[in-house]
Amino acid sequence: MSDTASSLPGGLERVWEPLRERSRSKRSLLLMLPLVAFELLIFLAPFLILLRISVAEGASASAFAEGTWSLGAYANVFTSDLFRSIVVYSFLMGLAVTVITVAVALLYAYAIWRAEGLIKSALLFSVVLPLLTTLVIKTYAFVPLLAPSGTLNDVLLSLNLISSPLQIVPGTAGVIVGQVYIVLPYAVLAIYSVMATMDWGIVEAARDLGASRPRSFLEVVVPQAMPGIIVGAVVSFAWSVGAYAAPALLGGGRDQTFAIQVEEQMLTGFRWPTATALSVVMILAMVVSVALLFAALNRFGGEFEYA
Amino acid sequence: MHRETVENVAFRAGYLSIMACLLLPLVVVVVTSFSASGQLAFPPENYSLVWYREFFASDLWLQAFDNSIVVGFGTTALATTLGVTAAFGQELDDGRLGSLLAPLVLLPLLIPPVILGITLLVYFNEIGLRATYTSIILAHALWATPLVYFVMRSVFSRFDWQQLDAARDLGAGPISSFAHVVLPNVKHGIFVGALLAFIVSLQEFVMALFLSSHGTRTIPVLAWSELRQSLDPMVSVVSTFLILISLLALALATLATNLEWVSKQLS
């Protein structure tokens, strides 16, 4: 970028360059300022208020007692059996969805990477279109497909593969299917964008040296795609732990995620300190587990690389 | 040799069945929208356009459609302005504030939308913006801006900045050099970013669920509340329109650049 300046006569350059840099940097600050202000006002400031409400006392007549301080809501969150089971359910569901999603996404991203021409476009298209479709539709489409009187059960019954309808929706299996469908495109694209930069020659070399296809995939492709796998896993996990639509629509009474509970506490129960404390705890737990996931997968990838 | 063939067939069957699973729910939605009965079944027994007629006769749905469009355009305008200017500024900057910006902009995408929804609900109550279009637009911009921002970062990183320096050295002011040198080179990127922002806003419903009122609720919000009462093919009709809009946007974005590039921007 300084090429044009260096063509100036020697003495002038020394004066011109710092001036130019300074004005450029100020102007760039000015350009970034609107976005910074927006994030501060619409993202960070609201979170400070959320934090404040979570340490207020509850009140019977209103959402919370203004001006009071109390850790009651947090004590409530940590001691309640209901909240414990909700948090456990959210995390286990998130974990199951993440494992399934990453496995399927790896295979699919690999297929996109290897495909050419029309097939490649078709594979990419089938990922991007669901990505641009609303959660409401994505989850609701599974009801006629997986319900006891739905298409899948009809087919299985008429083929005599099962004697009575499978209970998928409403139920935990349905929640997992729906949630995998929601996060799969993100994971596929995250992994694919890393694979696209990889060199096919290395895989070929491994095969020439005698590695089988599955082995060359697991030991050459997977470790190299690790950065994409990590991003895919983190996104799948964060979105599934915080899931609202799939559990609410496809789950049964026992499929209570914390997002559903937060909504209930907030809008039905009108207990804002409890709802906000639950949110804060959940965000912190998520940050910690995402960091752990990062570390674990990084290590896993590192080991593979030197194997 | 034989084993390789088996592996190839298994691999092909694997990814083709995943592709089928990815598209099947969308096919279900479109097909059930042509159902003649009030029952949601796939495949329907009889086909008709009765639910489409119903849609165009319904003030409720048409109002929600208008709301979605207003919120969508508002979000697009805001997110595109914020994203493009910030990405441009960061390109000129040597990266002190800029390195903080990316994580700050990305963070809202990882916070569960229910939490963002209640947080903003409390906040907008406090500052008196409750149940206005503005509140939904601001919330959706939290999600749409990162998309525009990262699309533009990638577009600007491919732009040859010496062209801008050259224009400046030849005496062009900051605005005219941007308009005549930078803009023509990045306008496809801006268009794709804006399109994605619009789609994000059109499809988002959890935050809108918390922030909208009777008069401002968007299509997905109305679909959600209708779904919880009864399952009839009307939601399929509405969903088919939303899928069509996404298809159109995807086609436009692909024309402006290409599918591969668009897909990478989304990850």
HADDOCK unambig.tbl for C-alpha pairs under 7 A between the chains (distance, minus, plus):
assign (segid A and resid 1 and name CA) (segid B and resid 161 and name CA) 6.75 0.50 0.50
assign (segid A and resid 1 and name CA) (segid B and resid 162 and name CA) 5.85 0.50 0.50
assign (segid A and resid 4 and name CA) (segid B and resid 165 and name CA) 6.98 0.50 0.50
assign (segid A and resid 24 and name CA) (segid B and resid 92 and name CA) 6.54 0.50 0.50
assign (segid A and resid 25 and name CA) (segid B and resid 92 and name CA) 6.86 0.50 0.50
assign (segid A and resid 25 and name CA) (segid B and resid 93 and name CA) 5.31 0.50 0.50
assign (segid A and resid 28 and name CA) (segid B and resid 89 and name CA) 4.01 0.50 0.50
assign (segid A and resid 28 and name CA) (segid B and resid 90 and name CA) 6.28 0.50 0.50
assign (segid A and resid 28 and name CA) (segid B and resid 92 and name CA) 5.75 0.50 0.50
assign (segid A and resid 28 and name CA) (segid B and resid 93 and name CA) 5.51 0.50 0.50
assign (segid A and resid 29 and name CA) (segid B and resid 89 and name CA) 6.53 0.50 0.50
assign (segid A and resid 31 and name CA) (segid B and resid 85 and name CA) 5.32 0.50 0.50
assign (segid A and resid 31 and name CA) (segid B and resid 86 and name CA) 5.49 0.50 0.50
assign (segid A and resid 31 and name CA) (segid B and resid 89 and name CA) 4.86 0.50 0.50
assign (segid A and resid 32 and name CA) (segid B and resid 85 and name CA) 6.41 0.50 0.50
assign (segid A and resid 32 and name CA) (segid B and resid 86 and name CA) 4.14 0.50 0.50
assign (segid A and resid 32 and name CA) (segid B and resid 89 and name CA) 5.52 0.50 0.50
assign (segid A and resid 32 and name CA) (segid B and resid 90 and name CA) 6.90 0.50 0.50
assign (segid A and resid 34 and name CA) (segid B and resid 82 and name CA) 6.22 0.50 0.50
assign (segid A and resid 35 and name CA) (segid B and resid 82 and name CA) 5.21 0.50 0.50
assign (segid A and resid 35 and name CA) (segid B and resid 86 and name CA) 6.25 0.50 0.50
assign (segid A and resid 39 and name CA) (segid B and resid 105 and name CA) 7.00 0.50 0.50
assign (segid A and resid 46 and name CA) (segid B and resid 119 and name CA) 5.87 0.50 0.50
assign (segid A and resid 46 and name CA) (segid B and resid 120 and name CA) 6.16 0.50 0.50
assign (segid A and resid 46 and name CA) (segid B and resid 123 and name CA) 5.40 0.50 0.50
assign (segid A and resid 47 and name CA) (segid B and resid 119 and name CA) 6.48 0.50 0.50
assign (segid A and resid 50 and name CA) (segid B and resid 119 and name CA) 5.95 0.50 0.50
assign (segid A and resid 108 and name CA) (segid B and resid 15 and name CA) 5.79 0.50 0.50
assign (segid A and resid 111 and name CA) (segid B and resid 15 and name CA) 6.60 0.50 0.50
assign (segid A and resid 123 and name CA) (segid B and resid 19 and name CA) 6.72 0.50 0.50
assign (segid A and resid 126 and name CA) (segid B and resid 19 and name CA) 6.26 0.50 0.50
assign (segid A and resid 126 and name CA) (segid B and resid 22 and name CA) 6.27 0.50 0.50
assign (segid A and resid 126 and name CA) (segid B and resid 23 and name CA) 6.18 0.50 0.50
assign (segid A and resid 128 and name CA) (segid B and resid 263 and name CA) 6.52 0.50 0.50
assign (segid A and resid 132 and name CA) (segid B and resid 199 and name CA) 6.64 0.50 0.50
assign (segid A and resid 132 and name CA) (segid B and resid 246 and name CA) 6.11 0.50 0.50
assign (segid A and resid 133 and name CA) (segid B and resid 203 and name CA) 6.30 0.50 0.50
assign (segid A and resid 133 and name CA) (segid B and resid 243 and name CA) 6.23 0.50 0.50
assign (segid A and resid 133 and name CA) (segid B and resid 246 and name CA) 6.91 0.50 0.50
assign (segid A and resid 134 and name CA) (segid B and resid 203 and name CA) 4.30 0.50 0.50
assign (segid A and resid 134 and name CA) (segid B and resid 204 and name CA) 6.31 0.50 0.50
assign (segid A and resid 136 and name CA) (segid B and resid 220 and name CA) 6.42 0.50 0.50
assign (segid A and resid 136 and name CA) (segid B and resid 224 and name CA) 6.31 0.50 0.50
assign (segid A and resid 137 and name CA) (segid B and resid 239 and name CA) 6.17 0.50 0.50
assign (segid A and resid 138 and name CA) (segid B and resid 25 and name CA) 6.69 0.50 0.50
assign (segid A and resid 141 and name CA) (segid B and resid 25 and name CA) 5.19 0.50 0.50
assign (segid A and resid 141 and name CA) (segid B and resid 28 and name CA) 6.36 0.50 0.50
assign (segid A and resid 141 and name CA) (segid B and resid 29 and name CA) 6.01 0.50 0.50
assign (segid A and resid 142 and name CA) (segid B and resid 25 and name CA) 6.62 0.50 0.50
assign (segid A and resid 144 and name CA) (segid B and resid 40 and name CA) 6.47 0.50 0.50
assign (segid A and resid 144 and name CA) (segid B and resid 41 and name CA) 5.62 0.50 0.50
assign (segid A and resid 144 and name CA) (segid B and resid 42 and name CA) 6.12 0.50 0.50
assign (segid A and resid 145 and name CA) (segid B and resid 42 and name CA) 6.94 0.50 0.50
assign (segid A and resid 151 and name CA) (segid B and resid 42 and name CA) 6.10 0.50 0.50
assign (segid A and resid 186 and name CA) (segid B and resid 267 and name CA) 5.98 0.50 0.50
assign (segid A and resid 189 and name CA) (segid B and resid 263 and name CA) 6.73 0.50 0.50
assign (segid A and resid 189 and name CA) (segid B and resid 264 and name CA) 6.53 0.50 0.50
assign (segid A and resid 189 and name CA) (segid B and resid 267 and name CA) 5.16 0.50 0.50
assign (segid A and resid 190 and name CA) (segid B and resid 267 and name CA) 4.89 0.50 0.50
assign (segid A and resid 193 and name CA) (segid B and resid 264 and name CA) 5.86 0.50 0.50
assign (segid A and resid 238 and name CA) (segid B and resid 110 and name CA) 6.29 0.50 0.50
assign (segid A and resid 239 and name CA) (segid B and resid 112 and name CA) 6.52 0.50 0.50
assign (segid A and resid 242 and name CA) (segid B and resid 112 and name CA) 4.83 0.50 0.50
assign (segid A and resid 259 and name CA) (segid B and resid 114 and name CA) 6.01 0.50 0.50
assign (segid A and resid 279 and name CA) (segid B and resid 115 and name CA) 6.28 0.50 0.50
